[in-house]
Amino acid sequence: MAFINNGYKRFKTLTVTVKLNGVQQSVNVLPFMATFTQGVTYPVVTADELAKMSTADYNTRATDYAAYVQANYQSQYPGLIVSADGSRVYDATACPI
């Protein structure tokens, strides 16, 4: 499948920044392209595979990844709220059509 540039970027990682009283305490980068299980097991994907993934498949993976992180990182980050909102960002500069 060929690349089709539609002006949207896709995310590859999720960064969790922990702050206490406005002061950064830690940063953890969680890899979206790694394998994870949320109802089904998602395989590792490369940047090329991620770029070529259909929008529907990408959106499903992003939604399930958000649910996976929400469910599995609560003990490490109490009160963490994760959603797939904003997982596709329009950027005509980085992704000119």
Secondary structure, DSSP 8 states (H G I E B T S, - for coil): ------SEEE-SEEEEEEEETTEEEEEEEEETTS-EESSSEE----HHHHHHS-HHHHHHHHHHHHHHHHHHSTTTSTT----STTSEEE-TTTS--
